[in-house]
Amino acid sequence: MLQVQNLWKRFGDAWAVEDLSFHVNSGEIVGLLGPNGAGKTTTIRCVASLLQPTEGRILLDGHDVSEDPVAAKRALAFVPEVPNPYEMLTVMEHLRFVAAAYRMEEELVHAEAILRRLDLWEKRNELGVSLSKGMRQKLACACAFIHQAKIFCFDEPLIGLDPKGMRELKSMLMERREQGNALLVSTHMLDTAERLCDRVIILKRGKLVAEGTVQELHEKLSSTDGTSLEDMFLELTEEIEPV
């Protein structure tokens, strides 16, 4: 459903992502992990067509984001790490705008249910400028769910959410997986990734250092079954000081 093929991204003289390839299947949640500066957000922004790859291809539901951007974007719902809602649109107007942009106004029948699940229904007439960081995050997620995308791409979606909001969003992600969607989730919350994701991709300095299920990582590192994803992550991304 989502394919990243030999992705390279350079900023000036520095490579943020180097020769990165991976895929996300239908009915699968894949975690994108890595320390700060590993290239996670750059990768996600390339997938969302917010950045143009220096080299490589990205396919969304079979559509190349460079050659067929309209069809590719229609297949994708993207939630950034720092949502930036329109200040003078209300919560409900945001959902109407997204539905209209994707020509899927009929999906607005689900708006109340989505907003209630995310504790936004009582704020449906409030302007974006008045929302807290957590509420802005929930609004971005609501907009992502309203247009029935095939692929979901989330950059740190749980940051800023209260415990109830975190639990509800995780439930909604798992429901989308059961419905056959492909979900790519970048997160620093390794305990959540271990419970939520079917596979993980671990980046370090723009390069893929490990990919697979938690069990496959155990086998790769010859670790015991009791070793946590956090322990394996730290081993894989450890910086070795020069002698």
SVG drawing of the C-alpha trace seen along z (x, -y; Angstrom):
<svg xmlns="http://www.w3.org/2000/svg" viewBox="-25 -34 66 50">
<polyline fill="none" stroke="black" stroke-width="0.4" points="0.0,0.0 2.9,-2.4 6.3,-1.9 9.4,-3.9 12.1,-3.0 15.8,-4.1 14.8,-7.5 17.6,-10.1 17.0,-13.6 19.7,-16.2 19.6,-19.6 22.6,-21.6 25.7,-19.4 24.0,-17.2 22.1,-14.0 19.0,-13.6 18.0,-10.3 20.2,-7.9 19.0,-5.1 16.0,-4.2 13.6,-1.5 10.6,0.0 6.9,0.8 3.7,0.8 1.1,3.4 -2.7,3.2 -4.0,4.1 -0.7,3.2 0.6,0.6 4.4,-0.1 6.3,-2.1 9.0,-4.5 11.5,-4.8 14.8,-6.6 16.7,-9.1 16.4,-12.8 17.8,-13.7 17.5,-10.2 15.4,-11.3 11.9,-10.2 10.1,-13.5 12.0,-14.1 10.9,-10.7 7.3,-11.3 7.3,-14.7 8.5,-13.2 5.7,-10.6 3.2,-13.4 4.7,-15.4 5.7,-18.3 9.3,-17.7 10.6,-16.7 13.0,-13.7 16.5,-14.3 16.4,-10.8 14.1,-7.8 10.4,-6.9 7.4,-6.9 4.2,-5.0 0.9,-5.5 -1.7,-2.9 0.3,-2.4 0.6,-6.1 3.9,-7.7 3.9,-11.0 6.0,-12.7 4.3,-11.5 0.6,-11.3 0.5,-13.6 -3.3,-14.1 -4.2,-10.4 -1.4,-9.8 -2.5,-12.6 -6.1,-11.4 -5.0,-8.0 -3.2,-9.6 -4.2,-11.1 -1.3,-12.9 -1.1,-14.2 2.0,-16.4 3.8,-16.5 2.8,-20.2 -0.7,-20.8 -1.4,-24.2 -5.2,-24.6 -6.8,-27.5 -7.2,-30.2 -10.5,-31.5 -12.2,-28.2 -14.2,-26.4 -13.6,-22.7 -16.6,-21.6 -15.6,-23.9 -12.2,-22.2 -14.0,-18.9 -16.3,-20.4 -13.3,-21.9 -11.3,-18.6 -14.4,-16.7 -15.0,-19.3 -11.3,-19.3 -11.5,-15.5 -15.0,-15.7 -16.3,-13.4 -18.9,-15.6 -21.0,-12.4 -18.4,-11.4 -19.6,-14.3 -22.3,-11.9 -19.4,-10.5 -18.3,-13.9 -20.2,-13.8 -19.1,-10.3 -15.4,-11.2 -15.6,-14.4 -17.3,-12.7 -14.7,-10.0 -12.0,-12.7 -13.8,-14.8 -14.2,-17.6 -18.0,-17.6 -18.6,-20.3 -15.9,-22.4 -17.3,-22.0 -18.1,-25.7 -14.8,-27.0 -12.2,-28.6 -8.9,-27.0 -7.0,-29.9 -8.7,-29.1 -7.7,-25.5 -5.1,-24.1 -2.2,-22.0 -3.9,-18.8 -7.1,-19.9 -5.3,-20.9 -3.7,-17.5 -7.2,-15.9 -8.6,-18.1 -5.8,-17.1 -6.6,-13.5 -10.3,-14.1 -9.6,-15.7 -7.4,-12.7 -10.2,-10.2 -13.0,-12.1 -12.0,-11.5 -11.6,-7.7 -8.0,-7.5 -6.4,-4.2 -3.0,-5.2 -2.5,-7.0 0.8,-8.7 1.2,-10.1 4.2,-12.0 4.2,-11.7 0.4,-11.6 0.2,-10.9 2.3,-13.9 0.2,-16.4 -2.9,-14.1 -4.4,-13.3 -4.6,-9.7 -8.2,-9.3 -7.3,-10.8 -4.3,-8.6 -6.3,-5.5 -9.1,-6.5 -6.7,-7.4 -4.9,-4.0 -8.2,-2.3 -9.1,-4.2 -5.7,-3.3 -6.3,0.4 -9.8,0.2 -8.3,-1.2 -5.9,1.6 -8.7,4.1 -10.5,2.3 -7.4,2.9 -5.7,-0.5 -2.0,-0.9 -0.6,-3.0 2.9,-4.5 3.4,-6.0 6.5,-7.9 6.9,-7.9 9.4,-8.1 7.0,-6.2 8.7,-2.8 6.4,-1.0 3.4,-2.1 5.1,-1.1 5.8,2.4 2.1,2.9 0.6,1.2 2.8,1.9 3.0,5.0 6.5,4.1 9.0,1.4 11.6,-0.4 14.5,-1.9 16.6,-4.7 19.9,-6.2 21.5,-9.2 19.2,-8.8 19.9,-5.1 17.8,-2.0 19.5,0.1 16.8,2.6 13.3,3.6 10.9,6.3 8.6,7.6 9.8,7.5 10.5,11.2 12.6,10.7 14.6,8.0 15.2,10.5 16.6,13.0 18.7,10.3 20.3,9.3 20.3,12.8 18.4,11.3 16.1,13.1 12.3,12.9 12.2,10.7 14.2,8.0 12.1,4.9 11.9,2.9 13.5,0.0 16.5,2.1 16.9,3.3 16.4,-0.2 19.1,-1.6 21.5,1.2 20.9,0.6 21.2,-3.2 24.0,-3.5 26.7,-5.9 30.1,-4.4 32.7,-6.9 36.0,-6.9 39.0,-5.6"/>
</svg>
